[in-house]
Amino acid sequence: MVRKIFVAATGQNCGKTTTSISLLQLALKKYPRVGFIKPLGPKATVFEGLAVDKDAALMAQVFGLRKQLPHMSPVVLQPDTTRRMIDGEIDPRDLERKILAAFAQLEEQCDFIIIEGAGHTGVGSVLELSNARIARLLDAPVLMVTGGGVGNVIDAVHLNLALFREQGVRVRGLVANKLVPEKREITLDYLRRAFARQSLQVLGGFNFQPVLANPTLRRIARLLNAPLEGDQSEAGRIIHHVQIGAASTQRVTELLQDSSLLLVTSTRDELLVTLANLYQMEEYRPKLVGLVIPGIIPVSKITQKILDRSHIPYLRTTRHTTSGLHNLITEDVSKITAEDTEKLALLRELAPMRFDFDAVDALCAP
């Protein structure tokens, strides 16, 4: 019989997808045929001619599961799905049948299947397909991913447990993720004691990793809907700091931190030229990921030539103020993509150290 685990979460941005990637990687070391399904996909994309959820496309690319792709994302939400459901144009029983049919196909092909939920437990309720309902439908044990901390985690877990209990689904494990490294063991100890009465096995996930949380230049280009100019090979570089180039040119260069994205208005010719020249120096290349240049006034012709000749990666926008850009970029939550090779490499390295796959596998027992 195929082994399966439903990966749920207490909310968005807990690390559910990185957990699923890690579990798939570890499962492949134990099982010859591993599969993935995102039964309800809230983030639609088109991949290889199919409308699928972005996470399904990601898993298909990263793990070479393209043959499974037609079954990996049976229900994909569109902008009008909620309205059509409420208007009675969509029958939730049809959606259930799609999910069951897709899962049946995967069960024939796989020994171990990761079922990834969407958002918190209640997501999909408008379609009568909450995470709890889908877990019940697929008769899958649940592993819930949450963030680090103690009190807020306990509150969030209990809130989400209520919906699973309503559906008669047992949550068997909890992954405490994004843990503060120096508090990892004490946090896990408190959580294990707090959930002892619920017979909920508490497992450690990843420590908080800035590399996993921070965006790449490619992500910022998509966020701003602006083309990346300059050295395209640097699109995957991870940004660790976002700095506003408001001080004097000398002061800005003195304050440069490693892997910084500089926000410099289009009229700061001296600073733009200086940064373009610094980018060509080996000792400054690690500090300068690239530039975002806001402002309605065009960059001067000579400055533009220097920027282009330096090949420094940059994005040009006339729709944002510098402060607005800073808020937009720093508040954005970067989701991992198949192109994020540095992040994926780190996951491959850390997963065996952070996840006890045998413990997760034991949760799948009938």
Short mmCIF file of the C-alpha atoms (twelve columns), coordinates in Angstrom:
data_MODEL
# 
_entry.id   MODEL 
# 
loop_
_atom_site.group_PDB 
_atom_site.id 
_atom_site.type_symbol 
_atom_site.label_atom_id 
_atom_site.label_alt_id 
_atom_site.label_comp_id 
_atom_site.label_asym_id 
_atom_site.label_seq_id 
_atom_site.Cartn_x 
_atom_site.Cartn_y 
_atom_site.Cartn_z 
_atom_site.pdbx_PDB_model_num 
ATOM 1   C CA . MET A 1   0.000   0.000  0.000   1 
ATOM 2   C CA . VAL A 2   1.255   3.466  -0.895  1 
ATOM 3   C CA . ARG A 3   2.454   5.615  2.006   1 
ATOM 4   C CA . LYS A 4   1.233   9.198  2.074   1 
ATOM 5   C CA . ILE A 5   1.486   12.300 4.203   1 
ATOM 6   C CA . PHE A 6   -0.544  15.519 4.001   1 
ATOM 7   C CA . VAL A 7   1.709   18.526 4.631   1 
ATOM 8   C CA . ALA A 8   -0.444  21.263 6.135   1 
ATOM 9   C CA . ALA A 9   0.477   24.569 7.768   1 
ATOM 10  C CA . THR A 10  -0.799  26.984 10.370  1 
ATOM 11  C CA . GLY A 11  -0.595  29.818 7.842   1 
ATOM 12  C CA . GLN A 12  1.238   31.231 4.866   1 
ATOM 13  C CA . ASN A 13  5.009   31.495 4.765   1 
ATOM 14  C CA . CYS A 14  5.678   28.831 7.412   1 
ATOM 15  C CA . GLY A 15  7.931   26.877 5.060   1 
ATOM 16  C CA . LYS A 16  5.446   24.293 3.795   1 
ATOM 17  C CA . THR A 17  6.932   24.123 0.304   1 
ATOM 18  C CA . THR A 18  10.539  23.894 1.496   1 
ATOM 19  C CA . THR A 19  9.423   21.154 3.879   1 
ATOM 20  C CA . SER A 20  7.770   19.288 0.997   1 
ATOM 21  C CA . ILE A 21  10.919  19.636 -1.127  1 
ATOM 22  C CA . SER A 22  13.033  18.279 1.716   1 
ATOM 23  C CA . LEU A 23  10.717  15.343 2.385   1 
ATOM 24  C CA . LEU A 24  10.605  14.431 -1.305  1 
ATOM 25  C CA . GLN A 25  14.392  14.513 -1.458  1 
ATOM 26  C CA . LEU A 26  14.705  12.257 1.584   1 
ATOM 27  C CA . ALA A 27  11.913  9.946  0.438   1 
ATOM 28  C CA . LEU A 28  13.783  9.280  -2.806  1 
ATOM 29  C CA . LYS A 29  16.584  7.725  -0.775  1 
ATOM 30  C CA . LYS A 30  14.184  5.178  0.674   1 
ATOM 31  C CA . TYR A 31  11.474  4.661  -1.942  1 
ATOM 32  C CA . PRO A 32  12.025  4.056  -5.665  1 
ATOM 33  C CA . ARG A 33  8.813   5.770  -6.760  1 
ATOM 34  C CA . VAL A 34  7.917   9.056  -5.123  1 
ATOM 35  C CA . GLY A 35  5.101   11.437 -6.048  1 
ATOM 36  C CA . PHE A 36  3.659   14.848 -5.269  1 
ATOM 37  C CA . ILE A 37  0.195   16.369 -5.489  1 
ATOM 38  C CA . LYS A 38  -1.188  19.825 -4.712  1 
ATOM 39  C CA . PRO A 39  -4.916  18.951 -4.740  1 
ATOM 40  C CA . LEU A 40  -6.057  22.567 -4.507  1 
ATOM 41  C CA . GLY A 41  -3.803  25.051 -6.252  1 
ATOM 42  C CA . PRO A 42  -4.369  28.742 -5.450  1 
ATOM 43  C CA . LYS A 43  -1.461  30.015 -7.568  1 
ATOM 44  C CA . ALA A 44  -2.003  29.140 -11.195 1 
ATOM 45  C CA . THR A 45  0.666   29.007 -13.856 1 
ATOM 46  C CA . VAL A 46  1.066   27.328 -17.239 1 
ATOM 47  C CA . PHE A 47  3.824   24.739 -17.409 1 
ATOM 48  C CA . GLU A 48  4.402   22.483 -20.414 1 
ATOM 49  C CA . GLY A 49  1.008   23.445 -21.765 1 
ATOM 50  C CA . LEU A 50  -0.900  22.568 -18.588 1 
ATOM 51  C CA . ALA A 51  -2.614  24.906 -16.131 1 
ATOM 52  C CA . VAL A 52  -1.153  23.836 -12.779 1 
ATOM 53  C CA . ASP A 53  -0.296  25.280 -9.394  1 
ATOM 54  C CA . LYS A 54  3.144   26.867 -9.157  1 
ATOM 55  C CA . ASP A 55  4.259   24.368 -6.515  1 
ATOM 56  C CA . ALA A 56  3.327   21.439 -8.753  1 
ATOM 57  C CA . ALA A 57  5.370   22.952 -11.577 1 
ATOM 58  C CA . LEU A 58  8.264   23.470 -9.155  1 
ATOM 59  C CA . MET A 59  8.260   19.851 -7.977  1 
ATOM 60  C CA . ALA A 60  7.979   18.532 -11.511 1 
ATOM 61  C CA . GLN A 61  11.057  20.525 -12.528 1 
ATOM 62  C CA . VAL A 62  13.192  19.911 -9.457  1 
ATOM 63  C CA . PHE A 63  12.498  16.173 -9.148  1 
ATOM 64  C CA . GLY A 64  11.908  15.244 -12.763 1 
ATOM 65  C CA . LEU A 65  8.246   14.362 -12.217 1 
ATOM 66  C CA . ARG A 66  6.975   15.651 -15.546 1 
ATOM 67  C CA . LYS A 67  5.193   12.356 -16.331 1 
ATOM 68  C CA . GLN A 68  3.134   12.820 -13.178 1 
ATOM 69  C CA . LEU A 69  2.316   16.460 -13.963 1 
ATOM 70  C CA . PRO A 70  -1.203  15.808 -15.365 1 
ATOM 71  C CA . HIS A 71  -2.170  14.380 -11.955 1 
ATOM 72  C CA . MET A 72  -0.204  16.733 -9.679  1 
ATOM 73  C CA . SER A 73  -2.587  19.704 -9.690  1 
ATOM 74  C CA . PRO A 74  -6.179  18.552 -10.267 1 
ATOM 75  C CA . VAL A 75  -7.968  21.717 -9.077  1 
ATOM 76  C CA . VAL A 76  -6.408  25.078 -9.917  1 
ATOM 77  C CA . LEU A 77  -8.116  28.264 -8.783  1 
ATOM 78  C CA . GLN A 78  -8.763  31.030 -11.266 1 
ATOM 79  C CA . PRO A 79  -9.672  34.681 -10.514 1 
ATOM 80  C CA . ASP A 80  -13.395 33.967 -10.964 1 
ATOM 81  C CA . THR A 81  -13.532 30.596 -9.175  1 
ATOM 82  C CA . THR A 82  -14.941 31.944 -5.893  1 
ATOM 83  C CA . ARG A 83  -17.704 33.911 -7.619  1 
ATOM 84  C CA . ARG A 84  -18.612 30.967 -9.841  1 
ATOM 85  C CA . MET A 85  -18.801 28.693 -6.820  1 
ATOM 86  C CA . ILE A 86  -21.103 31.015 -4.902  1 
ATOM 87  C CA . ASP A 87  -23.219 31.557 -8.038  1 
ATOM 88  C CA . GLY A 88  -23.734 27.802 -8.235  1 
ATOM 89  C CA . GLU A 89  -21.815 27.333 -11.490 1 
ATOM 90  C CA . ILE A 90  -19.318 24.923 -9.897  1 
ATOM 91  C CA . ASP A 91  -20.332 21.670 -8.229  1 
ATOM 92  C CA . PRO A 92  -17.942 20.837 -5.356  1 
ATOM 93  C CA . ARG A 93  -18.604 17.149 -5.984  1 
ATOM 94  C CA . ASP A 94  -17.048 17.520 -9.440  1 
ATOM 95  C CA . LEU A 95  -13.936 18.995 -7.840  1 
ATOM 96  C CA . GLU A 96  -13.783 16.133 -5.350  1 
ATOM 97  C CA . ARG A 97  -13.987 13.626 -8.189  1 
ATOM 98  C CA . LYS A 98  -11.092 15.354 -9.976  1 
ATOM 99  C CA . ILE A 99  -8.936  15.151 -6.868  1 
ATOM 100 C CA . LEU A 100 -9.793  11.518 -6.187  1 
ATOM 101 C CA . ALA A 101 -9.177  10.517 -9.805  1 
ATOM 102 C CA . ALA A 102 -5.790  12.270 -9.915  1 
ATOM 103 C CA . PHE A 103 -4.736  10.751 -6.612  1 
ATOM 104 C CA . ALA A 104 -5.784  7.285  -7.731  1 
ATOM 105 C CA . GLN A 105 -3.467  7.627  -10.729 1 
ATOM 106 C CA . LEU A 106 -0.548  8.618  -8.491  1 
ATOM 107 C CA . GLU A 107 -1.245  5.747  -6.105  1 
ATOM 108 C CA . GLU A 108 -0.753  3.324  -8.985  1 
ATOM 109 C CA . GLN A 109 2.585   4.922  -9.882  1 
ATOM 110 C CA . CYS A 110 4.128   5.679  -6.467  1 
ATOM 111 C CA . ASP A 111 5.304   4.129  -3.230  1 
ATOM 112 C CA . PHE A 112 5.327   7.400  -1.279  1 
ATOM 113 C CA . ILE A 113 3.277   10.558 -1.956  1 
ATOM 114 C CA . ILE A 114 3.585   14.069 -0.530  1 
ATOM 115 C CA . ILE A 115 0.219   15.851 -0.480  1 
ATOM 116 C CA . GLU A 116 0.763   19.581 -0.034  1 
ATOM 117 C CA . GLY A 117 -2.024  21.730 1.348   1 
ATOM 118 C CA . ALA A 118 -2.708  25.373 0.546   1 
ATOM 119 C CA . GLY A 119 -2.167  28.083 3.154   1 
ATOM 120 C CA . HIS A 120 -3.819  27.504 6.519   1 
ATOM 121 C CA . THR A 121 -6.269  24.698 7.238   1 
ATOM 122 C CA . GLY A 122 -9.356  26.680 6.217   1 
ATOM 123 C CA . VAL A 123 -8.128  27.658 2.746   1 
ATOM 124 C CA . GLY A 124 -10.497 26.251 0.127   1 
ATOM 125 C CA . SER A 125 -13.549 26.259 2.392   1 
ATOM 126 C CA . VAL A 126 -15.517 28.312 -0.130  1 
ATOM 127 C CA . LEU A 127 -15.207 25.316 -2.480  1 
ATOM 128 C CA . GLU A 128 -15.991 22.879 0.340   1 
ATOM 129 C CA . LEU A 129 -12.388 21.753 -0.071  1 
ATOM 130 C CA . SER A 130 -10.546 22.983 2.980   1 
ATOM 131 C CA . ASN A 131 -7.219  21.350 3.791   1 
ATOM 132 C CA . ALA A 132 -9.014  19.316 6.438   1 
ATOM 133 C CA . ARG A 133 -11.675 18.149 3.983   1 
ATOM 134 C CA . ILE A 134 -9.068  17.103 1.396   1 
ATOM 135 C CA . ALA A 135 -7.039  15.214 3.999   1 
ATOM 136 C CA . ARG A 136 -10.226 13.364 4.940   1 
ATOM 137 C CA . LEU A 137 -11.069 12.729 1.294   1 
ATOM 138 C CA . LEU A 138 -7.643  11.189 0.644   1 
ATOM 139 C CA . ASP A 139 -7.539  9.407  4.019   1 
ATOM 140 C CA . ALA A 140 -4.107  10.894 4.701   1 
ATOM 141 C CA . PRO A 141 -2.327  11.476 8.024   1 
ATOM 142 C CA . VAL A 142 -1.350  15.099 8.574   1 
ATOM 143 C CA . LEU A 143 1.993   16.728 9.315   1 
ATOM 144 C CA . MET A 144 1.488   20.387 10.224  1 
ATOM 145 C CA . VAL A 145 4.223   22.962 9.583   1 
ATOM 146 C CA . THR A 146 4.421   26.030 11.769  1 
ATOM 147 C CA . GLY A 147 6.871   28.821 12.443  1 
ATOM 148 C CA . GLY A 148 9.312   29.174 15.296  1 
ATOM 149 C CA . GLY A 149 8.344   30.397 18.749  1 
ATOM 150 C CA . VAL A 150 6.290   28.905 21.552  1 
ATOM 151 C CA . GLY A 151 3.147   30.768 22.586  1 
ATOM 152 C CA . ASN A 152 2.141   31.931 19.111  1 
ATOM 153 C CA . VAL A 153 2.809   28.458 17.711  1 
ATOM 154 C CA . ILE A 154 0.665   26.760 20.346  1 
ATOM 155 C CA . ASP A 155 -2.208  29.169 19.666  1 
ATOM 156 C CA . ALA A 156 -1.967  28.758 15.874  1 
ATOM 157 C CA . VAL A 157 -1.768  24.959 16.047  1 
ATOM 158 C CA . HIS A 158 -4.861  24.679 18.255  1 
ATOM 159 C CA . LEU A 159 -6.784  26.994 15.947  1 
ATOM 160 C CA . ASN A 160 -5.964  24.793 12.957  1 
ATOM 161 C CA . LEU A 161 -6.475  21.503 14.822  1 
ATOM 162 C CA . ALA A 162 -10.145 22.359 15.305  1 
ATOM 163 C CA . LEU A 163 -10.931 22.054 11.586  1 
ATOM 164 C CA . PHE A 164 -9.098  18.753 11.256  1 
ATOM 165 C CA . ARG A 165 -10.968 17.363 14.261  1 
ATOM 166 C CA . GLU A 166 -14.241 18.508 12.733  1 
ATOM 167 C CA . GLN A 167 -13.437 16.330 9.708   1 
ATOM 168 C CA . GLY A 168 -12.286 13.411 11.839  1 
ATOM 169 C CA . VAL A 169 -8.693  13.743 10.645  1 
ATOM 170 C CA . ARG A 170 -5.832  13.057 13.002  1 
ATOM 171 C CA . VAL A 171 -2.877  15.412 12.915  1 
ATOM 172 C CA . ARG A 172 0.009   13.143 13.810  1 
ATOM 173 C CA . GLY A 173 3.012   15.452 13.695  1 
ATOM 174 C CA . LEU A 174 4.134   19.037 13.935  1 
ATOM 175 C CA . VAL A 175 7.216   20.536 12.248  1 
ATOM 176 C CA . ALA A 176 8.499   23.602 14.077  1 
ATOM 177 C CA . ASN A 177 10.202  25.554 11.328  1 
ATOM 178 C CA . LYS A 178 12.325  28.716 11.025  1 
ATOM 179 C CA . LEU A 179 13.733  28.149 14.504  1 
ATOM 180 C CA . VAL A 180 16.148  30.600 16.117  1 
ATOM 181 C CA . PRO A 181 19.370  28.526 16.155  1 
ATOM 182 C CA . GLU A 182 20.424  29.341 19.716  1 
ATOM 183 C CA . LYS A 183 16.886  28.608 20.988  1 
ATOM 184 C CA . ARG A 184 16.247  25.515 18.878  1 
ATOM 185 C CA . GLU A 185 16.447  22.831 21.542  1 
ATOM 186 C CA . ILE A 186 14.632  24.754 24.272  1 
ATOM 187 C CA . THR A 187 11.856  25.727 21.835  1 
ATOM 188 C CA . LEU A 188 11.364  22.110 20.770  1 
ATOM 189 C CA . ASP A 189 11.357  21.000 24.405  1 
ATOM 190 C CA . TYR A 190 8.584   23.439 25.334  1 
ATOM 191 C CA . LEU A 191 6.512   22.506 22.289  1 
ATOM 192 C CA . ARG A 192 6.841   18.783 22.979  1 
ATOM 193 C CA . ARG A 193 5.642   19.268 26.540  1 
ATOM 194 C CA . ALA A 194 2.830   21.576 25.423  1 
ATOM 195 C CA . PHE A 195 1.451   19.020 22.953  1 
ATOM 196 C CA . ALA A 196 2.120   15.869 24.974  1 
ATOM 197 C CA . ARG A 197 -1.570  15.441 25.821  1 
ATOM 198 C CA . GLN A 198 -2.536  15.656 22.152  1 
ATOM 199 C CA . SER A 199 -0.146  12.793 21.289  1 
ATOM 200 C CA . LEU A 200 1.264   15.159 18.681  1 
ATOM 201 C CA . GLN A 201 4.840   14.335 17.725  1 
ATOM 202 C CA . VAL A 202 6.903   17.533 17.502  1 
ATOM 203 C CA . LEU A 203 9.762   17.472 14.998  1 
ATOM 204 C CA . GLY A 204 12.381  20.076 14.280  1 
ATOM 205 C CA . GLY A 205 12.507  21.724 10.876  1 
ATOM 206 C CA . PHE A 206 14.923  24.276 9.489   1 
ATOM 207 C CA . ASN A 207 16.601  26.958 11.505  1 
ATOM 208 C CA . PHE A 208 15.870  30.421 10.167  1 
ATOM 209 C CA . GLN A 209 18.032  30.812 7.071   1 
ATOM 210 C CA . PRO A 210 18.316  34.272 5.467   1 
ATOM 211 C CA . VAL A 211 19.440  32.612 2.235   1 
ATOM 212 C CA . LEU A 212 16.075  30.830 1.997   1 
ATOM 213 C CA . ALA A 213 14.046  33.858 3.018   1 
ATOM 214 C CA . ASN A 214 15.706  36.567 0.943   1 
ATOM 215 C CA . PRO A 215 14.844  37.399 -2.679  1 
ATOM 216 C CA . THR A 216 16.959  37.091 -5.809  1 
ATOM 217 C CA . LEU A 217 17.377  39.716 -8.504  1 
ATOM 218 C CA . ARG A 218 15.062  37.623 -10.662 1 
ATOM 219 C CA . ARG A 219 12.389  37.812 -7.964  1 
ATOM 220 C CA . ILE A 220 12.708  41.608 -7.707  1 
ATOM 221 C CA . ALA A 221 12.416  41.925 -11.491 1 
ATOM 222 C CA . ARG A 222 9.160   39.970 -11.373 1 
ATOM 223 C CA . LEU A 223 7.938   41.941 -8.375  1 
ATOM 224 C CA . LEU A 224 8.499   45.245 -10.195 1 
ATOM 225 C CA . ASN A 225 7.475   43.855 -13.592 1 
ATOM 226 C CA . ALA A 226 10.661  45.364 -15.005 1 
ATOM 227 C CA . PRO A 227 13.339  43.810 -17.235 1 
ATOM 228 C CA . LEU A 228 16.685  43.033 -15.652 1 
ATOM 229 C CA . GLU A 229 19.452  44.860 -17.492 1 
ATOM 230 C CA . GLY A 230 23.173  44.138 -17.309 1 
ATOM 231 C CA . ASP A 231 24.717  40.779 -16.498 1 
ATOM 232 C CA . GLN A 232 21.875  38.245 -16.842 1 
ATOM 233 C CA . SER A 233 23.956  35.475 -15.284 1 
ATOM 234 C CA . GLU A 234 23.572  37.280 -11.946 1 
ATOM 235 C CA . ALA A 235 19.759  36.995 -11.923 1 
ATOM 236 C CA . GLY A 236 19.913  34.213 -9.339  1 
ATOM 237 C CA . ARG A 237 22.049  36.131 -6.842  1 
ATOM 238 C CA . ILE A 238 20.444  36.367 -3.432  1 
ATOM 239 C CA . ILE A 239 19.964  39.796 -1.872  1 
ATOM 240 C CA . HIS A 240 20.806  39.990 1.822   1 
ATOM 241 C CA . HIS A 241 20.539  43.756 2.269   1 
ATOM 242 C CA . VAL A 242 18.481  46.512 0.663   1 
ATOM 243 C CA . GLN A 243 20.097  49.934 1.021   1 
ATOM 244 C CA . ILE A 244 18.875  53.375 -0.007  1 
ATOM 245 C CA . GLY A 245 21.521  55.478 -1.718  1 
ATOM 246 C CA . ALA A 246 20.494  58.761 -0.114  1 
ATOM 247 C CA . ALA A 247 23.751  59.813 1.559   1 
ATOM 248 C CA . SER A 248 26.839  61.219 -0.125  1 
ATOM 249 C CA . THR A 249 28.574  59.011 -2.667  1 
ATOM 250 C CA . GLN A 250 31.490  58.362 -0.333  1 
ATOM 251 C CA . ARG A 251 29.200  57.523 2.583   1 
ATOM 252 C CA . VAL A 252 27.095  55.112 0.517   1 
ATOM 253 C CA . THR A 253 30.200  53.218 -0.594  1 
ATOM 254 C CA . GLU A 254 31.481  53.098 3.002   1 
ATOM 255 C CA . LEU A 255 28.180  51.600 4.192   1 
ATOM 256 C CA . LEU A 256 28.024  48.859 1.562   1 
ATOM 257 C CA . GLN A 257 27.242  45.458 3.075   1 
ATOM 258 C CA . ASP A 258 27.636  42.034 1.529   1 
ATOM 259 C CA . SER A 259 25.119  41.137 -1.191  1 
ATOM 260 C CA . SER A 260 23.393  44.518 -1.236  1 
ATOM 261 C CA . LEU A 261 20.760  45.842 -3.594  1 
ATOM 262 C CA . LEU A 262 21.101  49.636 -3.896  1 
ATOM 263 C CA . LEU A 263 18.121  51.910 -4.520  1 
ATOM 264 C CA . VAL A 264 19.494  54.991 -6.298  1 
ATOM 265 C CA . THR A 265 17.347  57.671 -7.955  1 
ATOM 266 C CA . SER A 266 17.893  58.425 -11.627 1 
ATOM 267 C CA . THR A 267 19.365  61.889 -10.934 1 
ATOM 268 C CA . ARG A 268 22.237  60.642 -8.727  1 
ATOM 269 C CA . ASP A 269 24.736  60.539 -11.622 1 
ATOM 270 C CA . GLU A 270 27.879  60.610 -9.475  1 
ATOM 271 C CA . LEU A 271 26.672  57.742 -7.284  1 
ATOM 272 C CA . LEU A 272 25.459  55.649 -10.227 1 
ATOM 273 C CA . VAL A 273 28.779  56.076 -12.026 1 
ATOM 274 C CA . THR A 274 30.760  55.239 -8.876  1 
ATOM 275 C CA . LEU A 275 28.747  52.077 -8.218  1 
ATOM 276 C CA . ALA A 276 29.074  50.995 -11.844 1 
ATOM 277 C CA . ASN A 277 32.854  51.342 -11.570 1 
ATOM 278 C CA . LEU A 278 33.000  49.584 -8.200  1 
ATOM 279 C CA . TYR A 279 31.067  46.649 -9.649  1 
ATOM 280 C CA . GLN A 280 33.977  45.968 -11.984 1 
ATOM 281 C CA . MET A 281 36.401  45.665 -9.042  1 
ATOM 282 C CA . GLU A 282 36.821  42.159 -7.677  1 
ATOM 283 C CA . GLU A 283 36.759  43.254 -4.048  1 
ATOM 284 C CA . TYR A 284 33.393  45.019 -4.463  1 
ATOM 285 C CA . ARG A 285 31.602  42.433 -6.584  1 
ATOM 286 C CA . PRO A 286 30.436  40.392 -3.510  1 
ATOM 287 C CA . LYS A 287 28.956  43.535 -1.985  1 
ATOM 288 C CA . LEU A 288 27.007  44.739 -5.021  1 
ATOM 289 C CA . VAL A 289 24.203  42.517 -6.245  1 
ATOM 290 C CA . GLY A 290 22.771  45.299 -8.376  1 
ATOM 291 C CA . LEU A 291 20.742  48.499 -8.567  1 
ATOM 292 C CA . VAL A 292 17.144  49.596 -8.707  1 
ATOM 293 C CA . ILE A 293 16.868  53.045 -10.284 1 
ATOM 294 C CA . PRO A 294 13.567  54.860 -9.637  1 
ATOM 295 C CA . GLY A 295 12.583  58.312 -10.866 1 
ATOM 296 C CA . ILE A 296 10.634  59.894 -13.731 1 
ATOM 297 C CA . ILE A 297 13.676  61.877 -14.939 1 
ATOM 298 C CA . PRO A 298 15.711  59.842 -17.458 1 
ATOM 299 C CA . VAL A 299 19.236  58.744 -16.547 1 
ATOM 300 C CA . SER A 300 21.705  61.027 -18.332 1 
ATOM 301 C CA . LYS A 301 23.183  59.673 -21.573 1 
ATOM 302 C CA . ILE A 302 26.772  59.469 -20.322 1 
ATOM 303 C CA . THR A 303 25.714  57.806 -17.066 1 
ATOM 304 C CA . GLN A 304 23.604  55.337 -19.023 1 
ATOM 305 C CA . LYS A 305 26.590  54.417 -21.194 1 
ATOM 306 C CA . ILE A 306 28.751  53.824 -18.128 1 
ATOM 307 C CA . LEU A 307 26.056  51.642 -16.547 1 
ATOM 308 C CA . ASP A 308 25.710  49.563 -19.679 1 
ATOM 309 C CA . ARG A 309 29.452  49.135 -20.187 1 
ATOM 310 C CA . SER A 310 29.941  48.030 -16.578 1 
ATOM 311 C CA . HIS A 311 27.331  45.238 -16.985 1 
ATOM 312 C CA . ILE A 312 26.110  45.915 -13.442 1 
ATOM 313 C CA . PRO A 313 22.639  44.350 -13.101 1 
ATOM 314 C CA . TYR A 314 19.968  47.002 -12.703 1 
ATOM 315 C CA . LEU A 315 16.231  47.566 -12.873 1 
ATOM 316 C CA . ARG A 316 14.664  50.822 -13.998 1 
ATOM 317 C CA . THR A 317 11.263  51.960 -12.734 1 
ATOM 318 C CA . THR A 318 9.333   55.205 -13.025 1 
ATOM 319 C CA . ARG A 319 6.315   53.966 -11.068 1 
ATOM 320 C CA . HIS A 320 7.774   53.822 -7.558  1 
ATOM 321 C CA . THR A 321 9.308   56.222 -5.065  1 
ATOM 322 C CA . THR A 322 12.491  55.183 -3.296  1 
ATOM 323 C CA . SER A 323 10.713  54.698 0.032   1 
ATOM 324 C CA . GLY A 324 7.869   52.847 -1.670  1 
ATOM 325 C CA . LEU A 325 10.379  50.548 -3.350  1 
ATOM 326 C CA . HIS A 326 12.136  49.854 -0.081  1 
ATOM 327 C CA . ASN A 327 8.865   48.877 1.597   1 
ATOM 328 C CA . LEU A 328 7.754   46.778 -1.359  1 
ATOM 329 C CA . ILE A 329 11.010  44.840 -1.552  1 
ATOM 330 C CA . THR A 330 11.628  44.334 2.164   1 
ATOM 331 C CA . GLU A 331 8.029   43.275 2.865   1 
ATOM 332 C CA . ASP A 332 7.919   40.810 -0.009  1 
ATOM 333 C CA . VAL A 333 8.094   37.125 0.897   1 
ATOM 334 C CA . SER A 334 10.302  35.320 -1.582  1 
ATOM 335 C CA . LYS A 335 8.911   31.989 -2.762  1 
ATOM 336 C CA . ILE A 336 11.393  29.414 -3.990  1 
ATOM 337 C CA . THR A 337 11.464  28.623 -7.720  1 
ATOM 338 C CA . ALA A 338 13.206  26.014 -9.854  1 
ATOM 339 C CA . GLU A 339 15.650  28.709 -10.974 1 
ATOM 340 C CA . ASP A 340 16.828  29.373 -7.399  1 
ATOM 341 C CA . THR A 341 19.719  26.945 -7.648  1 
ATOM 342 C CA . GLU A 342 21.554  28.333 -4.603  1 
ATOM 343 C CA . LYS A 343 18.513  27.893 -2.381  1 
ATOM 344 C CA . LEU A 344 17.789  24.409 -3.711  1 
ATOM 345 C CA . ALA A 345 21.407  23.384 -3.157  1 
ATOM 346 C CA . LEU A 346 21.176  24.593 0.443   1 
ATOM 347 C CA . LEU A 347 17.966  22.600 0.967   1 
ATOM 348 C CA . ARG A 348 19.664  19.461 -0.367  1 
ATOM 349 C CA . GLU A 349 22.522  20.006 2.068   1 
ATOM 350 C CA . LEU A 350 20.424  20.832 5.139   1 
ATOM 351 C CA . ALA A 351 17.488  18.439 4.756   1 
ATOM 352 C CA . PRO A 352 19.310  15.298 6.001   1 
ATOM 353 C CA . MET A 353 20.622  17.246 9.005   1 
ATOM 354 C CA . ARG A 354 17.339  18.915 10.001  1 
ATOM 355 C CA . PHE A 355 14.626  16.394 9.127   1 
ATOM 356 C CA . ASP A 356 14.173  12.970 10.673  1 
ATOM 357 C CA . PHE A 357 12.584  11.269 7.680   1 
ATOM 358 C CA . ASP A 358 12.179  7.946  9.476   1 
ATOM 359 C CA . ALA A 359 10.067  9.740  12.097  1 
ATOM 360 C CA . VAL A 360 7.943   11.322 9.354   1 
ATOM 361 C CA . ASP A 361 7.649   7.988  7.561   1 
ATOM 362 C CA . ALA A 362 6.446   6.360  10.777  1 
ATOM 363 C CA . LEU A 363 3.572   8.853  10.887  1 
ATOM 364 C CA . CYS A 364 2.325   7.385  7.594   1 
ATOM 365 C CA . ALA A 365 1.644   3.969  9.104   1 
ATOM 366 C CA . PRO A 366 -2.072  3.021  9.038   1 
# 
